């Protein structure tokens, strides 16, 4: 599954095309938030060296599903990287790790706060010899006590941030989101912080430390719900598929299934009522404005549902979309990918050749001048270890830039 590192690290840094070409990332992170962030940066041209312990990234073992015995979880977030195994408890490996960090533009790590500093790989140690280093850290609950002592996983953060209290039916149990959404949000926040620090470095020549915690990212990502607490004095609660501030914004039953129907403003609601054949509802004093529709959803809902039950989901989809009323079938993930193709998004990219070829989800960022590139398959464990050791130990000393 791996394409060997036949070209040198220096050659790749010079040749890769993208807005981050020439930048070297020493990626000491594992699982999801960090690897997702570094993959996105690698797509944008950065050279990413993935440092793994002897057992490898945890997600290599998270199966099923698999592709040729390899975890698709791991494959999905580790393209455009080179892998080296370093046991930081061994002096020789620790020396390679230190030299790599001192040669890097960016270092990413998600060790327990303070743990990696015990190996001499903390920011305060490295910036002395590498003042331009951008040192990016992810933790569960921050770097101050007592949060620093707490291990953090996405499901924990979904529970503790309040997200699970919002997910599920009002009279049912709390549910986790279908994806590790807090890890993804944290990874995106980390990427934004790294890019901001890179811009500042271009002005000052100095690097800095970037820190993101899963819990802080989660509270930011809950946006309107956390705002309801801090500014409205309201504690949100589970409403199933309903929205606390908009109506309609729900799945409705149709003749053969369900359809998401949205009227986010008065104009959309009027168009919806016209298509449904009940235009009088738009002038009803109970439904004239969104706040009224939201307050009177128990009355309005059955009136809309009565009309929607007369046609199939596909029939309503065609009619409502033609009238520019937002609506959506409830699709599987596979159907979602196919829909992206139908609307012209080109959601996937093919990487590798022959039996090793993978169809992967494309980086969602579009750049007109320097688009993302897809250069390396997700690496096998330690696939590039020899080449990276030869480069970092043979061509570069710890006290000089590569």
C-alpha positions as CSV (number, residue, x, y, z in Angstrom):
1,X,0.0,0.0,0.0
2,X,3.0,2.2,0.2
3,X,5.0,4.2,-2.4
4,X,8.7,4.2,-1.2
5,X,10.6,7.3,-0.5
6,X,13.0,7.0,-3.5
7,X,13.3,10.8,-3.8
8,X,14.9,12.6,-1.0
9,X,13.0,14.8,1.5
10,X,14.7,17.8,0.1
11,X,13.7,17.0,-3.5
12,X,10.1,16.6,-2.4
13,X,10.1,19.9,-0.5
14,X,11.3,21.6,-3.5
15,X,9.1,19.9,-6.1
16,X,5.7,19.4,-4.4
17,X,3.3,22.0,-5.8
18,X,1.0,23.8,-3.5
19,X,0.7,26.9,-1.3
20,X,2.7,25.1,1.5
21,X,5.4,23.8,-0.7
22,X,8.8,23.7,1.1
23,X,7.4,23.4,4.6
24,X,8.3,20.4,6.7
25,X,5.9,19.0,9.2
26,X,7.1,16.7,12.0
27,X,3.9,14.9,12.8
28,X,4.0,13.3,16.3
29,X,0.2,13.0,16.5
30,X,-2.0,10.0,16.3
31,X,-5.6,8.9,16.0
32,X,-7.8,11.6,14.3
33,X,-7.6,15.3,15.2
34,X,-3.9,15.7,14.5
35,X,-3.6,13.3,11.6
36,X,-6.6,14.9,9.9
37,X,-5.0,18.3,10.2
38,X,-1.6,17.2,8.9
39,X,-3.2,15.4,6.0
40,X,-5.0,18.5,4.9
41,X,-1.8,20.5,5.2
42,X,0.0,17.8,3.2
43,X,-2.6,18.0,0.5
44,X,-1.6,21.7,0.3
45,X,2.0,20.9,-0.4
46,X,3.7,20.5,2.9
47,X,6.0,17.5,3.4
48,X,4.7,15.5,6.3
49,X,6.8,13.0,8.2
50,X,4.6,10.9,10.4
51,X,6.4,9.7,13.6
52,X,4.9,6.5,15.0
53,X,5.7,4.4,18.0
54,X,6.6,0.8,17.6
55,X,3.0,-0.2,17.7
56,X,2.0,2.3,15.1
57,X,-0.9,4.8,15.1
58,X,-3.8,3.4,17.1
59,X,-6.1,3.7,14.0
60,X,-4.1,1.1,12.2
61,X,-5.8,-1.4,14.5
62,X,-9.3,0.1,14.3
63,X,-11.1,-2.5,12.2
64,X,-13.4,-3.2,10.4
65,X,-13.8,-2.0,7.7
66,X,-10.6,-2.7,5.9
67,X,-9.0,-2.4,2.5
68,X,-6.7,-5.4,1.8
69,X,-6.4,-5.9,5.5
70,X,-5.6,-2.3,6.3
71,X,-7.9,-0.2,8.4
72,X,-9.9,2.3,6.2
73,X,-10.0,4.6,9.2
74,X,-6.2,4.9,9.1
75,X,-6.1,5.1,5.3
76,X,-8.7,7.9,5.2
77,X,-6.6,10.4,7.2
78,X,-3.0,9.6,6.4
79,X,-2.2,10.3,2.7
80,X,0.6,12.5,1.6
81,X,2.8,11.4,4.5
82,X,6.0,9.4,5.1
83,X,6.2,7.0,8.1
84,X,9.1,6.5,10.5
85,X,9.0,4.4,13.7
86,X,10.8,6.0,16.6
87,X,10.8,4.6,20.1
88,X,11.5,7.8,22.2
89,X,12.7,5.6,25.1
90,X,15.7,4.6,22.9
91,X,18.6,7.2,22.8
92,X,19.3,6.7,19.1
93,X,15.6,7.1,18.1
94,X,15.2,10.1,20.4
95,X,18.2,11.7,18.7
96,X,16.5,11.3,15.3
97,X,13.3,12.7,16.7
98,X,15.1,15.8,18.1
99,X,16.9,16.4,14.8
100,X,13.7,16.1,12.9
101,X,11.9,18.6,15.2
102,X,14.8,21.0,14.8
103,X,14.7,20.7,11.0
104,X,10.9,21.2,10.9
105,X,8.9,24.2,10.2
106,X,5.9,22.8,12.1
107,X,5.7,20.1,14.8
108,X,2.3,18.6,15.7
109,X,1.8,16.5,18.8
110,X,-1.1,15.2,20.9
111,X,0.8,13.5,23.8
112,X,-0.7,14.0,27.3
113,X,0.3,17.5,28.3
114,X,3.8,17.7,29.5
115,X,4.7,14.1,28.5
116,X,6.6,14.8,25.3
117,X,8.6,17.6,27.1
118,X,10.0,14.8,29.3
119,X,11.9,13.6,26.2
120,X,13.4,17.0,25.5
121,X,10.8,17.6,22.8
122,X,8.8,20.4,24.4
123,X,8.4,23.8,22.8
124,X,10.6,25.5,25.3
125,X,13.5,23.1,24.5
126,X,13.1,23.2,20.8
127,X,12.6,26.9,20.2
128,X,16.1,27.7,21.5
129,X,17.7,26.0,18.5
130,X,14.7,26.4,16.1
131,X,13.2,29.8,16.9
132,X,11.0,29.7,13.7
133,X,9.3,26.5,14.8
134,X,5.5,26.4,15.0
135,X,4.7,24.0,17.7
136,X,1.1,22.8,17.5
137,X,-0.4,20.8,20.4
138,X,-3.8,19.1,20.8
139,X,-5.1,18.0,24.2
140,X,-8.4,16.9,25.6
141,X,-8.9,19.5,28.3
142,X,-6.1,22.0,28.0
143,X,-2.6,22.3,29.6
144,X,-3.6,23.6,33.0
145,X,-4.3,21.5,36.0
146,X,-6.6,19.6,36.5
147,X,-7.5,19.4,32.8
148,X,-3.9,18.5,31.9
149,X,-4.1,15.3,33.8
150,X,-7.3,14.1,32.0
151,X,-7.2,11.9,29.0
152,X,-9.6,13.0,26.2
153,X,-11.4,11.1,23.5
154,X,-14.1,12.4,21.1
155,X,-16.9,10.5,22.8
156,X,-16.0,11.9,26.2
157,X,-16.0,15.4,24.7
158,X,-19.4,14.9,23.0
159,X,-20.7,13.9,26.4
160,X,-19.0,16.5,28.6
161,X,-19.5,19.5,26.2
162,X,-23.2,19.1,26.0
163,X,-23.5,17.8,22.5
164,X,-25.0,14.5,23.5
165,X,-27.6,16.3,25.6
166,X,-28.8,17.8,22.3
167,X,-28.8,14.6,20.3
168,X,-31.7,12.2,20.3
169,X,-35.4,12.3,20.8
170,X,-36.7,14.5,23.6
171,X,-38.0,11.5,25.7
172,X,-35.2,9.2,24.7
173,X,-31.5,8.7,25.7
174,X,-28.7,10.9,24.7
175,X,-26.8,9.9,21.5
176,X,-23.3,10.5,20.2
177,X,-23.1,12.0,16.7
178,X,-22.5,9.6,13.9
179,X,-18.9,10.8,13.4
180,X,-16.1,11.9,15.7
181,X,-17.2,15.4,15.1
182,X,-15.2,17.0,18.0
183,X,-12.0,15.5,16.8
184,X,-12.7,16.9,13.3
185,X,-13.6,20.4,14.7
186,X,-10.4,20.4,16.7
187,X,-8.3,19.4,13.7
188,X,-9.7,22.2,11.6
189,X,-9.1,24.7,14.4
190,X,-5.5,23.4,14.7
191,X,-5.0,23.9,11.0
192,X,-6.3,27.4,11.2
193,X,-4.0,28.2,14.1
194,X,-1.0,26.8,12.2
195,X,-1.7,28.8,9.2
196,X,-2.1,32.0,11.3
197,X,1.2,31.3,13.0
198,X,2.9,30.8,9.6
199,X,1.7,34.2,8.4
200,X,3.0,35.8,11.6
201,X,6.3,34.0,11.1
202,X,6.5,35.5,7.6
203,X,6.3,38.9,9.2
204,X,8.5,38.4,12.3
205,X,10.6,35.4,11.6
206,X,9.5,33.9,14.9
207,X,7.6,30.8,15.4
208,X,5.1,30.3,18.3
209,X,3.1,27.7,20.1
210,X,-0.4,26.8,18.9
211,X,-2.7,25.0,21.3
212,X,-6.1,23.5,20.8
213,X,-8.2,21.4,23.2
214,X,-11.0,19.2,22.2
215,X,-13.3,20.7,24.9
216,X,-12.7,24.3,23.9
217,X,-13.1,23.4,20.2
218,X,-16.4,21.6,21.1
219,X,-17.8,24.6,22.9
220,X,-16.9,26.9,19.9
221,X,-18.4,24.4,17.5
222,X,-21.7,24.3,19.5
223,X,-22.1,28.0,18.4
224,X,-25.8,28.9,18.8
225,X,-26.3,26.5,21.6
226,X,-23.4,27.8,23.8
227,X,-24.6,31.3,22.8
228,X,-28.0,30.5,24.1
229,X,-26.5,29.7,27.5
230,X,-24.1,32.6,27.8
231,X,-26.2,35.3,26.3
232,X,-29.8,34.1,26.5
233,X,-29.7,32.3,29.8
234,X,-31.3,29.2,28.2
235,X,-30.0,25.7,28.5
236,X,-30.7,23.8,25.2
237,X,-32.2,20.3,25.3
238,X,-32.9,17.4,23.0
239,X,-35.4,18.1,20.3
240,X,-34.9,15.1,18.0
241,X,-34.5,16.4,14.5
242,X,-36.2,19.8,15.3
243,X,-34.4,23.1,15.3
244,X,-34.8,25.4,18.4
245,X,-35.0,28.6,16.3
246,X,-36.4,27.6,12.9
247,X,-39.5,26.0,11.6
248,X,-40.0,24.1,9.4
249,X,-36.5,22.6,9.6
250,X,-37.3,19.0,9.9
251,X,-37.9,15.7,8.2
252,X,-41.5,15.3,7.1
253,X,-43.3,12.1,6.1
254,X,-44.1,11.7,2.4
255,X,-46.0,9.1,0.4
256,X,-43.0,6.7,0.4
257,X,-40.6,7.9,3.1
258,X,-39.2,11.2,4.6
259,X,-37.9,14.4,3.2
260,X,-36.1,17.2,4.9
261,X,-38.0,20.5,4.4
262,X,-36.6,23.9,5.3
263,X,-38.0,27.4,5.2
264,X,-35.4,29.5,6.8
265,X,-37.1,32.8,6.0
266,X,-40.5,34.2,5.2
267,X,-39.9,34.2,1.4
268,X,-39.0,30.5,1.4
269,X,-42.1,29.7,3.6
270,X,-44.4,31.4,1.1
271,X,-42.9,29.5,-1.8
272,X,-43.2,26.3,0.2
273,X,-46.9,26.9,0.8
274,X,-47.5,27.7,-2.8
275,X,-45.9,24.5,-4.0
276,X,-47.8,22.5,-1.4
277,X,-51.1,24.1,-2.6
278,X,-51.8,25.8,0.7
279,X,-50.8,29.5,0.0
280,X,-53.1,30.8,2.7
281,X,-50.8,29.5,5.4
282,X,-48.2,32.2,4.5
283,X,-50.7,34.9,5.5
284,X,-52.0,33.1,8.6
285,X,-51.3,35.3,11.6
286,X,-50.0,32.2,13.4
287,X,-47.3,31.6,10.8
288,X,-46.6,34.9,9.2
289,X,-43.0,35.1,10.6
290,X,-40.4,32.6,11.6
291,X,-40.7,33.3,15.3
292,X,-44.4,32.6,15.1
293,X,-44.0,29.5,13.0
294,X,-41.4,28.2,15.6
295,X,-43.8,29.0,18.5
296,X,-46.7,27.3,16.7
297,X,-44.9,24.3,15.2
298,X,-47.3,21.9,16.8
299,X,-50.1,23.4,14.8
300,X,-48.3,24.1,11.6
301,X,-46.5,20.7,11.4
302,X,-49.6,18.5,10.7
303,X,-50.9,21.0,8.1
304,X,-47.6,20.7,6.1
305,X,-47.4,16.9,6.7
306,X,-51.0,16.4,5.3
307,X,-49.9,17.9,2.0
308,X,-46.5,16.2,1.8
309,X,-48.1,12.8,2.3
310,X,-49.7,13.1,-1.1
311,X,-46.5,12.6,-3.2
312,X,-43.3,10.7,-3.0
313,X,-40.1,12.2,-1.6
314,X,-38.6,12.3,-5.2
315,X,-41.6,14.1,-6.5
316,X,-41.6,16.7,-3.8
317,X,-37.8,17.1,-4.2
318,X,-38.1,18.0,-7.8
319,X,-41.0,20.4,-7.2
320,X,-39.6,22.1,-4.2
321,X,-36.0,22.5,-5.6
322,X,-37.4,23.9,-8.8
323,X,-39.1,26.6,-6.6
324,X,-35.8,27.1,-4.7
325,X,-37.2,25.7,-1.5
326,X,-34.5,23.9,0.3
327,X,-35.2,20.2,0.8
328,X,-33.3,16.9,0.9
329,X,-33.7,13.2,0.9
330,X,-32.1,11.4,3.8
331,X,-29.3,9.5,2.0
332,X,-26.7,6.9,2.9
333,X,-23.0,7.9,2.9
334,X,-22.6,6.2,-0.5
335,X,-25.6,8.1,-1.8
336,X,-24.1,11.3,-0.5
337,X,-20.9,10.7,-2.4
338,X,-22.9,10.0,-5.6
339,X,-25.0,13.1,-5.1
340,X,-21.8,15.2,-4.9
341,X,-20.8,13.7,-8.3
342,X,-24.2,14.6,-9.8
343,X,-23.9,18.2,-8.7
344,X,-20.4,18.5,-10.2
345,X,-18.3,18.5,-7.1
346,X,-15.9,15.6,-8.0
347,X,-15.8,14.4,-4.4
348,X,-13.1,11.7,-4.8
349,X,-9.6,11.4,-6.2
350,X,-7.7,8.3,-7.2
351,X,-4.3,7.8,-5.7
352,X,-1.7,5.1,-6.5
353,X,-1.7,2.5,-9.3
354,X,-2.9,-1.0,-10.0
355,X,-3.8,-3.1,-7.0
356,X,-2.7,-0.3,-4.7
357,X,-5.0,2.3,-6.2
358,X,-7.2,4.0,-3.6
359,X,-10.3,6.1,-4.2
360,X,-10.1,8.8,-1.5
361,X,-12.3,11.8,-0.6
362,X,-10.8,14.9,-2.2
363,X,-9.6,17.8,-0.1
364,X,-12.6,20.1,0.0
365,X,-10.5,23.3,-0.5
366,X,-10.4,24.7,-4.0
367,X,-7.6,27.0,-4.9
368,X,-7.4,28.5,-8.4
369,X,-3.6,28.9,-8.5
370,X,-2.2,26.2,-6.2
371,X,-4.7,23.4,-5.8
372,X,-4.3,20.5,-3.4
373,X,-2.1,17.6,-4.7
374,X,-2.2,13.9,-4.0
375,X,1.4,12.5,-4.0
376,X,1.6,9.7,-1.5
377,X,-0.5,6.8,-0.5
378,X,-1.0,6.4,3.2
379,X,2.3,4.8,4.3
380,X,2.9,1.4,5.7
381,X,4.3,1.4,9.2
382,X,8.0,2.6,9.1
383,X,7.9,2.5,5.3
384,X,10.2,5.4,5.0
385,X,12.2,4.9,8.2
386,X,15.6,4.2,6.5
387,X,15.3,7.1,4.0
388,X,14.3,9.6,6.7
389,X,17.1,8.4,9.0
390,X,19.6,8.8,6.2
391,X,18.4,12.2,5.4
392,X,18.1,13.6,8.9
393,X,21.4,12.0,10.2
394,X,23.5,12.1,7.0
395,X,22.6,15.3,5.3
396,X,21.6,17.5,8.2
397,X,23.1,18.3,11.6
398,X,20.9,19.4,14.4
399,X,22.3,22.9,14.4
400,X,21.5,23.8,10.7
401,X,18.5,24.2,8.5
402,X,18.0,21.5,5.9
